[in-house]
Amino acid sequence: MEDIHRTMTEAQAHMEKAIEHLNHEMVKLRTGKASPVMLQDIVVEYYGSPTPLNQVANVQVADARTLVIQPWERNLLAAIERAIINSNIGLTPSNDGEVIRLSIPPLTEERRKDLVKKLKHAGEESKVGVRGARHKALEHIKKATKEGYPEDMAKRTEHDLQEMVNRYIKRIDELVAAKEKEIMTV
């Protein structure tokens, strides 16, 4: 009994991780608005060691379409500029010797459709994660049933598991739909 409860808890934890992963992927999708989160995965070479950008500079939103990066040390300007160019996020840095400015261009229709495609792929990956957690839990429930766990309890647990999966899949679909609407809004 305790074993089955732990299995359900682990399955739910895996499903939560799938949602977290989707949120992380969605944040990286550029919607035409400036956000410091767009740069969260950029790593700068700082005294020979790779360091996240937010640990060597201050990233601020100047206006709806501009990010300003103020490095803590002026000699980092070139390294930050290089890291942004190498990151392939599609933004061109403008270095004025004090700060780096990133202008976020408005999205073209083609770019919006491309972003939606990436978004749907990330949503599908998250659903696969949820289904994988279900599969693992079902195997565990079947094994426990063979070892003497009551069959009616196993059926009820399987039903509860499927309801949990349905809730998470619905949540993923809602997140994807909301982000898609945001991306497609001009």
C-alpha positions in Angstrom: 0.0 0.0 0.0 2.8 2.4 1.0 4.7 1.3 -2.1 1.7 2.2 -4.4 1.3 5.6 -2.7 5.0 6.3 -3.3 4.7 5.3 -6.9 1.8 7.7 -7.4 3.7 10.5 -5.7 6.8 9.9 -7.9 4.6 9.9 -11.0 3.1 13.2 -10.0 6.6 14.6 -9.4 7.7 13.5 -12.9 4.6 15.1 -14.4 5.4 18.4 -12.5 8.9 18.3 -13.9 7.4 17.9 -17.4 5.4 21.1 -16.8 8.5 22.9 -15.4 10.4 21.9 -18.5 7.7 23.2 -20.8 7.6 26.5 -18.9 11.4 26.8 -19.2 11.2 26.1 -22.9 8.4 28.6 -23.4 10.3 31.4 -21.6 13.1 31.0 -24.2 10.7 31.7 -27.1 10.9 35.3 -28.1 7.5 37.0 -28.5 8.8 40.4 -29.7 8.8 41.8 -26.2 12.1 42.5 -24.3 12.6 40.2 -21.3 15.8 39.5 -19.3 14.8 35.8 -19.3 15.6 35.6 -23.0 19.3 35.8 -22.0 19.2 33.3 -19.1 21.0 30.5 -20.9 23.9 32.8 -22.2 27.3 31.9 -20.8 30.2 34.4 -20.8 33.9 33.5 -20.7 34.9 35.2 -17.4 38.6 34.9 -16.5 38.8 31.5 -18.2 35.6 30.0 -16.8 32.1 29.9 -18.3 29.8 32.0 -16.2 26.1 32.8 -16.6 25.5 36.3 -18.0 23.4 37.3 -15.0 26.4 36.7 -12.7 28.7 39.2 -14.6 26.3 41.9 -15.7 23.0 43.6 -14.9 20.3 42.9 -17.5 17.4 45.5 -17.6 14.5 46.2 -19.8 14.9 49.8 -21.2 11.6 49.7 -23.1 9.2 47.1 -24.6 11.7 46.3 -27.3 15.1 47.0 -25.8 17.4 45.2 -23.3 20.3 46.9 -21.7 23.3 44.9 -20.4 25.5 46.7 -17.9 28.6 44.5 -17.2 30.1 44.8 -13.7 33.6 45.2 -15.3 34.0 47.2 -18.6 36.5 44.6 -20.0 33.7 42.1 -20.2 31.8 44.0 -23.0 33.5 42.2 -25.8 33.1 38.8 -24.1 29.4 39.4 -23.5 28.9 40.6 -27.1 30.7 37.5 -28.4 28.5 35.2 -26.2 25.3 36.8 -27.5 26.4 36.5 -31.1 27.4 32.8 -30.6 24.2 32.0 -28.7 22.1 32.2 -32.0 19.2 33.9 -30.3 18.8 36.1 -33.4 19.7 39.4 -31.7 22.6 41.7 -32.7 24.3 43.5 -29.8 25.1 47.1 -30.0 28.1 48.1 -27.8 28.6 51.8 -27.0 31.7 51.2 -24.7 29.6 51.5 -21.6 26.6 49.1 -22.1 25.3 46.6 -24.6 21.9 47.3 -26.1 19.8 44.6 -27.7 16.9 45.7 -29.9 14.2 43.1 -30.3 12.8 43.4 -33.8 9.1 42.9 -34.3 8.3 39.3 -35.4 7.5 38.5 -39.0 4.5 36.2 -39.8 7.0 33.5 -40.8 9.0 33.8 -37.6 5.7 33.6 -35.5 4.7 30.4 -37.3 8.2 29.0 -36.7 8.0 29.9 -33.0 4.5 28.2 -32.7 6.0 25.1 -34.3 8.8 25.1 -31.7 6.2 25.7 -29.0 4.1 22.7 -30.1 7.2 20.5 -30.2 8.0 21.5 -26.6 4.4 20.8 -25.6 4.6 17.4 -27.2 7.9 16.6 -25.4 6.2 17.5 -22.1 3.3 15.2 -22.9 5.7 12.4 -23.7 7.3 13.0 -20.2 3.8 12.8 -18.6 3.0 9.6 -20.5 6.4 8.1 -19.5 5.6 8.7 -15.9 2.2 7.0 -16.3 3.8 4.0 -18.0 6.4 3.6 -15.2 3.7 3.8 -12.6 1.4 1.3 -14.4 4.2 -1.2 -14.6 4.8 -0.8 -10.8 1.0 -1.2 -10.1 0.9 -4.4 -12.2 3.9 -5.8 -10.5 2.4 -5.0 -7.1 -0.9 -6.7 -8.1 1.1 -9.9 -9.0 2.7 -9.7 -5.5 -0.7 -9.6 -3.8 -2.0 -6.0 -4.0 -5.8 -6.2 -4.3 -7.0 -6.1 -7.9 -9.9 -3.7 -7.2 -7.5 -1.3 -5.5 -5.2 -1.6 -8.4 -8.0 -0.8 -10.9 -9.0 2.3 -8.8 -5.3 3.4 -8.6 -4.9 3.0 -12.4 -8.1 5.1 -12.8 -6.7 7.8 -10.5 -3.4 7.7 -12.4 -5.2 8.2 -15.7 -7.2 11.1 -14.3 -3.9 12.7 -13.1 -2.4 12.2 -16.6 -5.5 13.8 -18.2 -5.2 16.8 -15.8 -1.5 17.3 -16.7 -2.1 16.9 -20.5 -4.9 19.5 -20.2 -2.6 21.8 -18.4 0.1 21.4 -21.0 -2.5 22.1 -23.8 -3.7 25.2 -22.0 -0.1 26.6 -21.5 0.7 25.9 -25.2 -2.6 27.6 -26.3 -2.0 30.7 -24.2 1.6 31.1 -25.4 0.5 30.5 -29.0 -2.0 33.2 -28.7 0.7 35.5 -27.2 3.1 34.7 -30.1 0.5 35.2 -32.9 -0.9 38.5 -31.5 0.6 41.3 -33.5 
